Amino acid sequence: MTAQQQQDVVAKRLQITGQVQGVGFRAWAQGQAGDLGVTGWVRNREDGSVEVLAKAAAGTIDRFIDLCRQGPPAARVEAVTVEGAQGIVPDRFDVKPTV
């Protein structure tokens, strides 16, 4: 990775609401992340939302966010809130337990 590409790497936290639990959203997000080269994690929240921490090149993150706005076929995404994120991001994309 070039120095410019390293500078373009960003981390975002997403909160996805709607009918997003019980529809395979976490496994779908993990597959999409793998296809795009996104690292981070996804988990269900007790409030019924799905939370994602994602890290990749800026353009890749934008594509991943667009995909999350659509979700898997059985989901009905109502909103995706996106904010910047900091902290340790794993070097793979994991499914984490519900919080």
NUVEXZA-294638 format. One record per atom (N, C-alpha, C, O): atom name; x, y, z negated. Coordinates in steps of 0.2 Angstrom, whole numbers, plus 5000, padded with zeros to 4 digits. Atoms other than C-alpha are relative to their C-alpha. Example, Ala and Ser with C-alpha at 12.3 -4.5 7.8 and 13.67 -1.06 7.14 Angstrom:
BEGIN
<site atom="N" px="5004" py="4994" pz="5000"/>
<site atom="CA" px="5062" py="4978" pz="4961"/>
<site atom="C" px="5004" py="5006" pz="5000"/>
<site atom="O" px="5009" py="5005" pz="4997"/>
<site atom="N" px="4996" py="4994" pz="5001"/>
<site atom="CA" px="5068" py="4995" pz="4964"/>
<site atom="C" px="4996" py="5005" pz="4997"/>
<site atom="O" px="4999" py="5011" pz="4996"/>
***
This chain:
BEGIN
<site atom="N" px="5004" py="4994" pz="5000"/>
<site atom="CA" px="5000" py="5000" pz="5000"/>
<site atom="C" px="5005" py="5006" pz="5000"/>
<site atom="O" px="5009" py="5007" pz="4996"/>
<site atom="N" px="4996" py="4994" pz="4999"/>
<site atom="CA" px="5007" py="5017" pz="5005"/>
<site atom="C" px="4998" py="5004" pz="4994"/>
<site atom="O" px="4993" py="5004" pz="4991"/>
<site atom="N" px="5002" py="4995" pz="5005"/>
<site atom="CA" px="5008" py="5031" pz="4993"/>
<site atom="C" px="4994" py="5004" pz="5001"/>
<site atom="O" px="4990" py="5005" pz="4996"/>
<site atom="N" px="5006" py="4997" pz="4999"/>
<site atom="CA" px="4994" py="5040" pz="5001"/>
<site atom="C" px="4994" py="4995" pz="4999"/>
<site atom="O" px="4989" py="4998" pz="4996"/>
<site atom="N" px="5005" py="5005" pz="5002"/>
<site atom="CA" px="4983" py="5024" pz="5000"/>
<site atom="C" px="4999" py="5000" pz="4993"/>
<site atom="O" px="4993" py="4999" pz="4990"/>
<site atom="N" px="5000" py="5001" pz="5007"/>
<site atom="CA" px="4987" py="5023" pz="4982"/>
<site atom="C" px="4996" py="5006" pz="4997"/>
<site atom="O" px="4992" py="5006" pz="4992"/>
<site atom="N" px="5004" py="4994" pz="5003"/>
<site atom="CA" px="4981" py="5041" pz="4979"/>
<site atom="C" px="4993" py="5000" pz="5002"/>
<site atom="O" px="4989" py="5003" pz="4998"/>
<site atom="N" px="5007" py="5000" pz="4998"/>
<site atom="CA" px="4965" py="5038" pz="4988"/>
<site atom="C" px="4996" py="4995" pz="4997"/>
<site atom="O" px="4990" py="4994" pz="4998"/>
<site atom="N" px="5004" py="5005" pz="5004"/>
<site atom="CA" px="4960" py="5024" pz="4976"/>
<site atom="C" px="4996" py="5003" pz="4995"/>
<site atom="O" px="4999" py="5007" pz="4991"/>
<site atom="N" px="5004" py="4997" pz="5005"/>
<site atom="CA" px="4946" py="5028" pz="4965"/>
<site atom="C" px="4996" py="4995" pz="4996"/>
<site atom="O" px="4995" py="4989" pz="4999"/>
<site atom="N" px="5004" py="5005" pz="5004"/>
<site atom="CA" px="4936" py="5020" pz="4952"/>
<site atom="C" px="4993" py="5004" pz="4998"/>
<site atom="O" px="4993" py="5010" pz="4997"/>
<site atom="N" px="5006" py="4997" pz="5001"/>
<site atom="CA" px="4917" py="5023" pz="4950"/>
<site atom="C" px="4996" py="4995" pz="4995"/>
<site atom="O" px="4997" py="4989" pz="4996"/>
<site atom="N" px="5004" py="5004" pz="5004"/>
<site atom="CA" px="4904" py="5017" pz="4937"/>
<site atom="C" px="4993" py="5001" pz="5003"/>
<site atom="O" px="4991" py="5007" pz="5004"/>
<site atom="N" px="5006" py="5000" pz="4997"/>
<site atom="CA" px="4887" py="5013" pz="4944"/>
<site atom="C" px="4995" py="4998" pz="4995"/>
<site atom="O" px="4996" py="4993" pz="4992"/>
<site atom="N" px="5006" py="5003" pz="5004"/>
<site atom="CA" px="4870" py="5011" pz="4935"/>
<site atom="C" px="4995" py="4999" pz="5005"/>
<site atom="O" px="4992" py="5004" pz="5008"/>
<site atom="N" px="5005" py="5001" pz="4994"/>
<site atom="CA" px="4857" py="5003" pz="4947"/>
<site atom="C" px="4994" py="4998" pz="4996"/>
<site atom="O" px="4994" py="4993" pz="4992"/>
<site atom="N" px="5007" py="5001" pz="5003"/>
<site atom="CA" px="4839" py="5003" pz="4942"/>
<site atom="C" px="4995" py="4998" pz="5005"/>
<site atom="O" px="4996" py="4999" pz="5011"/>
<site atom="N" px="5006" py="5003" pz="4996"/>
<site atom="CA" px="4823" py="4995" pz="4949"/>
<site atom="C" px="5000" py="4993" pz="4998"/>
<site atom="O" px="5001" py="4991" pz="4993"/>
<site atom="N" px="5000" py="5007" pz="5001"/>
<site atom="CA" px="4820" py="4977" pz="4951"/>
<site atom="C" px="5007" py="4997" pz="5002"/>
<site atom="O" px="5007" py="4994" pz="5008"/>
<site atom="N" px="4993" py="5002" pz="4998"/>
<site atom="CA" px="4838" py="4972" pz="4950"/>
<site atom="C" px="5003" py="4994" pz="4996"/>
<site atom="O" px="5008" py="4992" pz="4996"/>
<site atom="N" px="4998" py="5006" pz="5004"/>
<site atom="CA" px="4839" py="4958" pz="4937"/>
<site atom="C" px="4995" py="4994" pz="5002"/>
<site atom="O" px="4989" py="4995" pz="5003"/>
<site atom="N" px="5004" py="5006" pz="4998"/>
<site atom="CA" px="4833" py="4940" pz="4941"/>
<site atom="C" px="5000" py="4999" pz="5007"/>
<site atom="O" px="4996" py="4995" pz="5009"/>
<site atom="N" px="5001" py="5000" pz="4993"/>
<site atom="CA" px="4836" py="4943" pz="4959"/>
<site atom="C" px="5007" py="4998" pz="5004"/>
<site atom="O" px="5008" py="4999" pz="5010"/>
<site atom="N" px="4994" py="5002" pz="4998"/>
<site atom="CA" px="4854" py="4937" pz="4961"/>
<site atom="C" px="5005" py="5006" pz="5002"/>
<site atom="O" px="5010" py="5006" pz="5005"/>
<site atom="N" px="4996" py="4994" pz="4998"/>
<site atom="CA" px="4861" py="4955" pz="4961"/>
<site atom="C" px="5007" py="4999" pz="4998"/>
<site atom="O" px="5012" py="5001" pz="5002"/>
<site atom="N" px="4993" py="5000" pz="5002"/>
<site atom="CA" px="4877" py="4951" pz="4951"/>
<site atom="C" px="5004" py="4996" pz="5005"/>
<site atom="O" px="5009" py="4998" pz="5007"/>
<site atom="N" px="4996" py="5005" pz="4995"/>
<site atom="CA" px="4882" py="4936" pz="4962"/>
<site atom="C" px="5001" py="5004" pz="5007"/>
<site atom="O" px="5006" py="5003" pz="5010"/>
<site atom="N" px="5000" py="4996" pz="4993"/>
<site atom="CA" px="4878" py="4947" pz="4978"/>
<site atom="C" px="5005" py="5005" pz="4999"/>
<site atom="O" px="5009" py="5006" pz="5004"/>
<site atom="N" px="4995" py="4995" pz="5001"/>
<site atom="CA" px="4888" py="4961" pz="4971"/>
<site atom="C" px="5007" py="4998" pz="5000"/>
<site atom="O" px="5012" py="5001" pz="5003"/>
<site atom="N" px="4993" py="5003" pz="5000"/>
<site atom="CA" px="4903" py="4950" pz="4968"/>
<site atom="C" px="5002" py="4998" pz="5007"/>
<site atom="O" px="5008" py="4999" pz="5008"/>
<site atom="N" px="4998" py="5002" pz="4993"/>
<site atom="CA" px="4902" py="4943" pz="4985"/>
<site atom="C" px="5001" py="5006" pz="5005"/>
<site atom="O" px="5006" py="5006" pz="5009"/>
<site atom="N" px="4999" py="4994" pz="4996"/>
<site atom="CA" px="4901" py="4961" pz="4993"/>
<site atom="C" px="5007" py="5003" pz="4998"/>
<site atom="O" px="5010" py="5005" pz="5003"/>
<site atom="N" px="4994" py="4998" pz="5003"/>
<site atom="CA" px="4915" py="4966" pz="4982"/>
<site atom="C" px="5006" py="4996" pz="5003"/>
<site atom="O" px="5011" py="4999" pz="5005"/>
<site atom="N" px="4995" py="5005" pz="4997"/>
<site atom="CA" px="4926" py="4951" pz="4988"/>
<site atom="C" px="5001" py="5002" pz="5007"/>
<site atom="O" px="5007" py="5002" pz="5010"/>
<site atom="N" px="4999" py="4998" pz="4993"/>
<site atom="CA" px="4922" py="4955" pz="5006"/>
<site atom="C" px="5003" py="5006" pz="5002"/>
<site atom="O" px="5007" py="5007" pz="5006"/>
<site atom="N" px="4997" py="4993" pz="4999"/>
<site atom="CA" px="4927" py="4973" pz="5004"/>
<site atom="C" px="5007" py="5001" pz="4997"/>
<site atom="O" px="5010" py="5006" pz="4999"/>
<site atom="N" px="4994" py="4999" pz="5004"/>
<site atom="CA" px="4942" py="4971" pz="4993"/>
<site atom="C" px="4999" py="5004" pz="4994"/>
<site atom="O" px="5004" py="5008" pz="4992"/>
<site atom="N" px="5001" py="4996" pz="5006"/>
<site atom="CA" px="4934" py="4980" pz="4978"/>
<site atom="C" px="5001" py="4996" pz="4994"/>
<site atom="O" px="5000" py="4990" pz="4994"/>
<site atom="N" px="4999" py="5003" pz="5006"/>
<site atom="CA" px="4940" py="4976" pz="4961"/>
<site atom="C" px="4995" py="5003" pz="4994"/>
<site atom="O" px="4993" py="5008" pz="4995"/>
<site atom="N" px="5004" py="4997" pz="5006"/>
<site atom="CA" px="4930" py="4978" pz="4944"/>
<site atom="C" px="4996" py="4995" pz="4997"/>
<site atom="O" px="4998" py="4989" pz="4997"/>
<site atom="N" px="5005" py="5005" pz="5003"/>
<site atom="CA" px="4915" py="4970" pz="4937"/>
<site atom="C" px="4993" py="5002" pz="5000"/>
<site atom="O" px="4991" py="5008" pz="5002"/>
<site atom="N" px="5007" py="4999" pz="5000"/>
<site atom="CA" px="4896" py="4969" pz="4936"/>
<site atom="C" px="4997" py="4996" pz="4994"/>
<site atom="O" px="4999" py="4991" pz="4992"/>
<site atom="N" px="5004" py="5004" pz="5005"/>
<site atom="CA" px="4884" py="4965" pz="4922"/>
<site atom="C" px="4993" py="5003" pz="4999"/>
<site atom="O" px="4992" py="5009" pz="5001"/>
<site atom="N" px="5007" py="4998" pz="5002"/>
<site atom="CA" px="4866" py="4966" pz="4917"/>
<site atom="C" px="5000" py="5004" pz="4994"/>
<site atom="O" px="5004" py="5003" pz="4989"/>
<site atom="N" px="5000" py="4996" pz="5006"/>
<site atom="CA" px="4861" py="4979" pz="4904"/>
<site atom="C" px="4993" py="4998" pz="4997"/>
<site atom="O" px="4988" py="4996" pz="5001"/>
<site atom="N" px="5006" py="5002" pz="5003"/>
<site atom="CA" px="4847" py="4975" pz="4891"/>
<site atom="C" px="4994" py="5005" pz="5002"/>
<site atom="O" px="4988" py="5003" pz="5001"/>
<site atom="N" px="5006" py="4996" pz="4998"/>
<site atom="CA" px="4837" py="4990" pz="4898"/>
<site atom="C" px="4997" py="4998" pz="5007"/>
<site atom="O" px="4993" py="5002" pz="5009"/>
<site atom="N" px="5003" py="5002" pz="4994"/>
<site atom="CA" px="4834" py="4981" pz="4914"/>
<site atom="C" px="5004" py="5002" pz="5006"/>
<site atom="O" px="5003" py="5000" pz="5012"/>
<site atom="N" px="4995" py="4997" pz="4995"/>
<site atom="CA" px="4848" py="4990" pz="4924"/>
<site atom="C" px="5006" py="4995" pz="5001"/>
<site atom="O" px="5007" py="4990" pz="4997"/>
<site atom="N" px="4993" py="5003" pz="4999"/>
<site atom="CA" px="4864" py="4983" pz="4932"/>
<site atom="C" px="5005" py="5005" pz="5000"/>
<site atom="O" px="5004" py="5011" pz="5003"/>
<site atom="N" px="4995" py="4996" pz="5001"/>
<site atom="CA" px="4880" py="4991" pz="4928"/>
<site atom="C" px="5006" py="4997" pz="5004"/>
<site atom="O" px="5007" py="4991" pz="5004"/>
<site atom="N" px="4995" py="5002" pz="4996"/>
<site atom="CA" px="4895" py="4991" pz="4940"/>
<site atom="C" px="5006" py="5004" pz="4998"/>
<site atom="O" px="5005" py="5010" pz="4998"/>
<site atom="N" px="4994" py="4996" pz="5000"/>
<site atom="CA" px="4913" py="4997" pz="4938"/>
<site atom="C" px="5004" py="4997" pz="5006"/>
<site atom="O" px="5006" py="4991" pz="5006"/>
<site atom="N" px="4996" py="5002" pz="4993"/>
<site atom="CA" px="4922" py="4997" pz="4955"/>
<site atom="C" px="5006" py="5004" pz="5001"/>
<site atom="O" px="5005" py="5010" pz="5000"/>
<site atom="N" px="4994" py="4996" pz="4998"/>
<site atom="CA" px="4939" py="5002" pz="4961"/>
<site atom="C" px="5002" py="4997" pz="5007"/>
<site atom="O" px="5003" py="4992" pz="5008"/>
<site atom="N" px="4998" py="5001" pz="4993"/>
<site atom="CA" px="4945" py="5003" pz="4979"/>
<site atom="C" px="5002" py="5007" pz="5003"/>
<site atom="O" px="5001" py="5012" pz="5000"/>
<site atom="N" px="4999" py="4994" pz="4996"/>
<site atom="CA" px="4950" py="5015" pz="4992"/>
<site atom="C" px="4994" py="5004" pz="5001"/>
<site atom="O" px="4988" py="5001" pz="5001"/>
<site atom="N" px="5006" py="4996" pz="5000"/>
<site atom="CA" px="4938" py="5030" pz="4993"/>
<site atom="C" px="4995" py="4998" pz="5005"/>
<site atom="O" px="4989" py="4997" pz="5003"/>
<site atom="N" px="5005" py="5002" pz="4995"/>
<site atom="CA" px="4930" py="5025" pz="5009"/>
<site atom="C" px="4997" py="4993" pz="4999"/>
<site atom="O" px="4991" py="4992" pz="5000"/>
<site atom="N" px="5003" py="5007" pz="5002"/>
<site atom="CA" px="4928" py="5007" pz="5003"/>
<site atom="C" px="4995" py="5000" pz="4995"/>
<site atom="O" px="4990" py="4997" pz="4995"/>
<site atom="N" px="5004" py="4999" pz="5006"/>
<site atom="CA" px="4920" py="5013" pz="4987"/>
<site atom="C" px="4993" py="5003" pz="5003"/>
<site atom="O" px="4988" py="5000" pz="5001"/>
<site atom="N" px="5006" py="4997" pz="4998"/>
<site atom="CA" px="4908" py="5023" pz="4997"/>
<site atom="C" px="4995" py="4995" pz="5004"/>
<site atom="O" px="4989" py="4995" pz="5003"/>
<site atom="N" px="5004" py="5005" pz="4997"/>
<site atom="CA" px="4903" py="5008" pz="5008"/>
<site atom="C" px="4997" py="4995" pz="4995"/>
<site atom="O" px="4991" py="4993" pz="4996"/>
<site atom="N" px="5002" py="5005" pz="5005"/>
<site atom="CA" px="4901" py="4997" pz="4992"/>
<site atom="C" px="4994" py="5003" pz="4997"/>
<site atom="O" px="4989" py="5000" pz="4996"/>
<site atom="N" px="5005" py="4997" pz="5003"/>
<site atom="CA" px="4890" py="5010" pz="4984"/>
<site atom="C" px="4993" py="5000" pz="5005"/>
<site atom="O" px="4988" py="4999" pz="5003"/>
<site atom="N" px="5006" py="5000" pz="4995"/>
<site atom="CA" px="4879" py="5011" pz="5000"/>
<site atom="C" px="4997" py="4993" pz="5000"/>
<site atom="O" px="4991" py="4993" pz="5000"/>
<site atom="N" px="5003" py="5007" pz="5001"/>
<site atom="CA" px="4877" py="4992" pz="4999"/>
<site atom="C" px="4996" py="4999" pz="4994"/>
<site atom="O" px="4991" py="4996" pz="4994"/>
<site atom="N" px="5004" py="5001" pz="5006"/>
<site atom="CA" px="4872" py="4993" pz="4981"/>
<site atom="C" px="4993" py="5004" pz="5000"/>
<site atom="O" px="4989" py="5002" pz="4997"/>
<site atom="N" px="5007" py="4996" pz="4999"/>
<site atom="CA" px="4858" py="5006" pz="4986"/>
<site atom="C" px="4995" py="4995" pz="5003"/>
<site atom="O" px="4989" py="4996" pz="5003"/>
<site atom="N" px="5005" py="5004" pz="4996"/>
<site atom="CA" px="4851" py="4992" pz="4997"/>
<site atom="C" px="4999" py="4994" pz="4995"/>
<site atom="O" px="4993" py="4992" pz="4995"/>
<site atom="N" px="5000" py="5006" pz="5004"/>
<site atom="CA" px="4855" py="4977" pz="4986"/>
<site atom="C" px="4998" py="4994" pz="5004"/>
<site atom="O" px="4998" py="4994" pz="5010"/>
<site atom="N" px="5002" py="5006" pz="4996"/>
<site atom="CA" px="4851" py="4959" pz="4990"/>
<site atom="C" px="4993" py="5000" pz="5002"/>
<site atom="O" px="4989" py="5004" pz="5000"/>
<site atom="N" px="5007" py="5000" pz="4997"/>
<site atom="CA" px="4835" py="4954" pz="4999"/>
<site atom="C" px="4995" py="5000" pz="4995"/>
<site atom="O" px="4990" py="5003" pz="4996"/>
<site atom="N" px="5006" py="5000" pz="5005"/>
<site atom="CA" px="4825" py="4950" pz="4983"/>
<site atom="C" px="5000" py="5006" pz="4995"/>
<site atom="O" px="4995" py="5007" pz="4992"/>
<site atom="N" px="5000" py="4994" pz="5005"/>
<site atom="CA" px="4830" py="4966" pz="4974"/>
<site atom="C" px="4996" py="5006" pz="5003"/>
<site atom="O" px="4994" py="5006" pz="5009"/>
<site atom="N" px="5003" py="4993" pz="4999"/>
<site atom="CA" px="4821" py="4983" pz="4974"/>
<site atom="C" px="5003" py="5005" pz="4997"/>
<site atom="O" px="5001" py="5007" pz="4991"/>
<site atom="N" px="4996" py="4995" pz="5003"/>
<site atom="CA" px="4833" py="4996" pz="4971"/>
<site atom="C" px="4996" py="5007" pz="5000"/>
<site atom="O" px="4994" py="5009" pz="5005"/>
<site atom="N" px="5004" py="4994" pz="5001"/>
<site atom="CA" px="4825" py="5012" pz="4964"/>
<site atom="C" px="5005" py="5006" pz="5000"/>
<site atom="O" px="5004" py="5011" pz="5003"/>
<site atom="N" px="4995" py="4995" pz="5001"/>
<site atom="CA" px="4841" py="5022" pz="4960"/>
<site atom="C" px="5007" py="4998" pz="4998"/>
<site atom="O" px="5007" py="4992" pz="4995"/>
<site atom="N" px="4993" py="5002" pz="5002"/>
<site atom="CA" px="4860" py="5021" pz="4959"/>
<site atom="C" px="5003" py="5007" pz="4998"/>
<site atom="O" px="5004" py="5012" pz="5001"/>
<site atom="N" px="4997" py="4994" pz="5003"/>
<site atom="CA" px="4868" py="5034" pz="4947"/>
<site atom="C" px="5008" py="4998" pz="5001"/>
<site atom="O" px="5010" py="4993" pz="4999"/>
<site atom="N" px="4993" py="5001" pz="4999"/>
<site atom="CA" px="4887" py="5036" pz="4951"/>
<site atom="C" px="5004" py="5005" pz="4997"/>
<site atom="O" px="5002" py="5011" pz="4997"/>
<site atom="N" px="4996" py="4995" pz="5003"/>
<site atom="CA" px="4900" py="5044" pz="4941"/>
<site atom="C" px="5007" py="4997" pz="5000"/>
<site atom="O" px="5008" py="4991" pz="5001"/>
<site atom="N" px="4993" py="5002" pz="5000"/>
<site atom="CA" px="4919" py="5044" pz="4940"/>
<site atom="C" px="5001" py="4995" pz="4994"/>
<site atom="O" px="4998" py="4996" pz="4989"/>
<site atom="N" px="4998" py="5004" pz="5006"/>
<site atom="CA" px="4927" py="5031" pz="4929"/>
<site atom="C" px="5008" py="4999" pz="4999"/>
<site atom="O" px="5011" py="5000" pz="5004"/>
<site atom="N" px="4993" py="5001" pz="5002"/>
<site atom="CA" px="4944" py="5028" pz="4920"/>
<site atom="C" px="5000" py="4994" pz="4996"/>
<site atom="O" px="4995" py="4992" pz="4993"/>
<site atom="N" px="4999" py="5006" pz="5004"/>
<site atom="CA" px="4951" py="5014" pz="4911"/>
<site atom="C" px="5003" py="4994" pz="5004"/>
<site atom="O" px="5005" py="4995" pz="5010"/>
<site atom="N" px="4997" py="5006" pz="4997"/>
<site atom="CA" px="4958" py="4997" pz="4915"/>
<site atom="C" px="4994" py="4996" pz="5004"/>
<site atom="O" px="4989" py="4995" pz="5002"/>
<site atom="N" px="5004" py="5003" pz="4995"/>
<site atom="CA" px="4950" py="4989" pz="4930"/>
<site atom="C" px="5004" py="4993" pz="5002"/>
<site atom="O" px="5009" py="4993" pz="5004"/>
<site atom="N" px="4996" py="5006" pz="4998"/>
<site atom="CA" px="4954" py="4970" pz="4933"/>
<site atom="C" px="5002" py="5000" pz="5007"/>
<site atom="O" px="4999" py="5004" pz="5011"/>
<site atom="N" px="4997" py="5000" pz="4993"/>
<site atom="CA" px="4963" py="4965" pz="4949"/>
<site atom="C" px="4995" py="4995" pz="5004"/>
<site atom="O" px="4998" py="4993" pz="5009"/>
<site atom="N" px="5005" py="5004" pz="4996"/>
<site atom="CA" px="4948" py="4954" pz="4954"/>
<site atom="C" px="4993" py="5003" pz="4998"/>
<site atom="O" px="4992" py="5008" pz="4995"/>
<site atom="N" px="5006" py="4997" pz="5002"/>
<site atom="CA" px="4929" py="4957" pz="4953"/>
<site atom="C" px="4996" py="4995" pz="4996"/>
<site atom="O" px="4995" py="4989" pz="4999"/>
<site atom="N" px="5002" py="5005" pz="5005"/>
<site atom="CA" px="4921" py="4948" pz="4938"/>
<site atom="C" px="4992" py="5002" pz="4999"/>
<site atom="O" px="4990" py="5007" pz="5000"/>
<site atom="N" px="5007" py="4999" pz="5003"/>
<site atom="CA" px="4903" py="4945" pz="4932"/>
<site atom="C" px="5001" py="4999" pz="4993"/>
<site atom="O" px="5003" py="4995" pz="4990"/>
<site atom="N" px="4999" py="5000" pz="5007"/>
<site atom="CA" px="4902" py="4950" pz="4914"/>
<site atom="C" px="4993" py="4999" pz="4997"/>
<site atom="O" px="4988" py="4999" pz="5000"/>
<site atom="N" px="5006" py="5002" pz="5003"/>
<site atom="CA" px="4889" py="4945" pz="4901"/>
<site atom="C" px="4996" py="5007" pz="4999"/>
<site atom="O" px="4998" py="5012" pz="4999"/>
<site atom="N" px="5005" py="4995" pz="5002"/>
<site atom="CA" px="4874" py="4956" pz="4897"/>
<site atom="C" px="5001" py="5004" pz="4994"/>
<site atom="O" px="5003" py="5001" pz="4989"/>
<site atom="N" px="5000" py="4995" pz="5006"/>
<site atom="CA" px="4875" py="4971" pz="4885"/>
<site atom="C" px="4994" py="5004" pz="4999"/>
<site atom="O" px="4994" py="5008" pz="4995"/>
***
